[in-house]
Amino acid sequence: LTVLRVIFAVLFCILLPAANNGFFYAFCFAIFILAAMTDLWDGKLARRLKLETNFGRIADPIADKILVLGAFFALAFLRVYSVWWIVLIAFREISVTLVRIMKMKQGSVLAAEWAGKFKVTIQYSTIGIAFIILASRSWSIDPIVTALLSQILLVMLFLVNMVSIYSGFLFFKNFVKESWIAYHFEQEDDLFCDIGALILVVLAKRHNVPIYAFYSKKSVS
């Protein structure tokens, strides 16, 4: 399903900029919804059937970013909004995804924050509103409704940027905490006694840093 989502995302990014009427806009939006649904099905099936793989852990976030960022940039290309609205969003998504992949390769998983999950909901809602505005160019939608939707879209874009900044801040804050504690665990043979190691464990639990993510020389010797 992850591979299928990548295919849908690439197909969507190719077709949407070339679309020129309401029918093709609706067709592209259907592809986007189908691709987004595969993300939901993929996660449920992987957990239920216990089919999580290293490929899936790395490819899944990449597929998500291709879909979301592809939609944002395609809609900006069609002048639904200015491309400057999505520069910060793209920077946040790419940087966080690269760090996640790096940590996954090291055998560590950084849990998703509630702000990140809320961000995804706002992103999909924003893309949906943008599609309605895009379709209004071909369909007979009351200009008053279109103007209202345009104002709502600007508010949603502002919210996406604010939530992106906040969720990115939470993500990198946890990343720095985990990296700092993991580093000192690796150096514990030279720097810490058993009491010092215990203090680090307490600090890790207090800051919700997963202990299983740490590599400890003593624990495997």
C-alpha positions in Angstrom: 0.0 0.0 0.0 2.9 2.4 0.6 4.2 1.8 -2.9 0.6 2.3 -4.2 0.4 5.6 -2.4 3.6 6.8 -3.9 2.3 5.9 -7.4 -1.0 7.7 -6.7 0.9 10.7 -5.3 3.2 11.0 -8.4 0.2 10.5 -10.7 -1.7 13.2 -8.9 1.2 15.7 -9.1 1.5 15.1 -12.9 -2.2 15.3 -13.7 -3.3 18.2 -11.5 -1.2 21.0 -13.1 -2.4 19.8 -16.5 -6.1 19.8 -15.5 -8.2 22.5 -17.1 -11.8 21.8 -16.2 -14.0 20.8 -13.3 -14.1 17.1 -14.2 -10.3 16.7 -14.2 -10.1 18.7 -10.9 -12.6 16.3 -9.3 -10.7 13.3 -10.8 -7.4 14.5 -9.3 -9.1 15.2 -6.0 -10.4 11.6 -6.0 -6.9 10.3 -6.6 -5.7 12.4 -3.6 -8.4 11.1 -1.3 -7.7 7.5 -2.4 -4.0 8.0 -1.8 -4.8 9.5 1.7 -7.0 6.5 2.5 -4.2 4.0 1.7 -2.2 5.7 4.5 -5.0 4.8 7.0 -5.5 1.3 5.6 -1.7 0.7 5.5 -1.3 1.6 9.2 -4.2 -0.5 10.3 -3.2 -3.6 8.3 0.4 -3.4 9.4 -0.5 -3.2 13.1 -3.2 -5.9 12.8 -1.2 -8.4 10.8 2.2 -7.4 12.4 3.7 -6.7 9.0 5.8 -3.7 9.9 9.1 -3.7 8.0 12.2 -1.5 7.8 11.2 -0.6 4.3 7.7 0.4 5.4 9.0 2.5 8.3 11.2 4.5 6.0 9.0 4.6 2.8 5.8 5.4 4.6 6.7 9.0 5.8 8.3 9.7 2.4 5.1 8.7 0.6 3.1 10.9 2.9 5.3 13.9 2.3 5.3 13.4 -1.5 1.5 13.4 -1.4 1.0 16.4 0.9 3.8 18.6 -0.5 2.9 17.6 -4.0 -0.7 18.7 -3.5 0.4 22.0 -1.9 2.9 22.9 -4.7 0.5 21.8 -7.5 -2.3 24.0 -6.1 0.2 26.9 -5.8 1.3 26.3 -9.4 -2.4 26.7 -10.3 -2.4 30.0 -8.5 -5.0 29.0 -5.8 -2.6 30.7 -3.4 0.9 32.1 -3.3 3.8 29.6 -3.2 5.2 31.6 -0.3 2.5 30.1 2.0 4.1 26.7 1.7 7.8 27.4 1.9 7.9 27.0 5.7 5.6 24.0 5.5 7.9 22.3 3.0 11.0 23.1 5.1 9.4 21.6 8.3 8.2 18.5 6.6 11.4 17.7 4.8 13.7 18.4 7.8 11.5 16.3 10.2 11.3 13.4 7.8 15.0 13.3 7.2 15.7 13.2 11.0 13.0 10.5 11.5 14.7 8.4 8.8 18.1 8.9 10.3 16.8 7.8 13.7 15.0 4.8 12.3 18.3 3.6 10.7 19.8 3.9 14.1 17.1 1.7 15.5 15.2 4.5 17.3 11.7 5.7 16.8 10.7 9.3 17.6 7.0 9.2 18.6 4.6 11.5 16.8 3.5 14.5 18.9 -0.2 15.4 19.1 0.6 18.6 17.4 2.0 16.7 14.4 -1.2 14.6 14.1 -3.4 17.8 14.4 -1.2 19.4 11.7 -2.0 16.5 9.3 -5.7 17.1 9.8 -5.4 20.8 9.1 -3.3 20.1 6.0 -5.9 17.8 4.5 -8.7 20.2 5.3 -6.8 23.1 3.7 -6.1 21.0 0.6 -9.8 20.1 0.4 -10.9 23.8 0.6 -8.3 24.7 -2.0 -9.8 22.1 -4.4 -13.3 23.6 -4.0 -11.9 27.0 -4.9 -10.1 25.5 -7.8 -13.3 23.8 -9.0 -15.3 27.0 -8.7 -13.3 28.3 -11.7 -15.2 25.8 -13.9 -18.4 25.3 -12.0 -21.1 27.8 -11.3 -20.5 28.5 -7.7 -21.9 31.7 -6.1 -19.1 34.3 -6.1 -19.9 35.2 -2.5 -19.3 31.6 -1.5 -16.1 31.5 -3.4 -14.9 34.8 -1.7 -15.8 33.3 1.7 -13.9 30.1 0.9 -10.9 32.2 -0.2 -10.8 33.9 3.2 -11.2 30.6 5.0 -8.4 29.2 3.0 -6.0 32.0 4.0 -6.9 31.4 7.7 -6.3 27.7 7.2 -2.9 28.3 5.5 -1.9 30.5 8.4 -3.0 27.8 10.9 -1.0 25.2 9.0 2.1 27.3 9.2 1.7 28.0 12.9 1.0 24.4 13.8 4.0 23.3 11.5 6.2 25.7 13.5 4.9 24.4 16.9 5.0 20.7 16.0 8.4 21.1 14.5 9.6 22.8 17.7 8.3 19.9 19.8 9.8 17.3 17.5 13.3 18.8 17.6 13.1 19.5 21.3 12.5 15.8 21.9 15.2 14.9 19.4 17.8 17.0 21.2 16.7 15.5 24.6 17.0 12.0 23.3 20.3 12.6 21.6 21.8 14.2 24.7 20.7 11.4 27.0 21.7 8.7 24.5 25.1 10.2 24.1 25.8 10.2 27.9 24.5 6.6 28.0 27.1 5.6 25.4 29.8 7.4 27.5 28.6 6.0 30.8 31.6 3.6 31.2 33.9 6.6 31.5 31.7 9.3 32.8 29.1 7.9 35.1 28.7 5.5 38.0 25.6 3.4 38.4 23.9 6.2 40.3 24.6 8.6 37.5 23.0 6.1 35.0 20.0 5.8 37.3 19.6 9.6 37.3 19.6 9.6 33.5 16.9 6.9 33.4 14.7 9.1 35.7 15.3 12.1 33.6 14.4 10.1 30.4 11.1 9.0 31.9 10.3 12.4 33.2 10.7 13.9 29.7 9.0 10.9 28.0 12.1 9.8 26.2 11.9 6.0 25.3 14.5 4.1 27.2 14.5 1.3 24.6 15.9 3.8 22.1 19.2 4.1 24.0 22.3 2.1 23.3 24.0 1.1 26.5 27.4 -0.7 26.5 26.7 -2.2 29.9 23.3 -3.5 29.0 24.7 -5.6 26.1 28.0 -6.7 27.6 
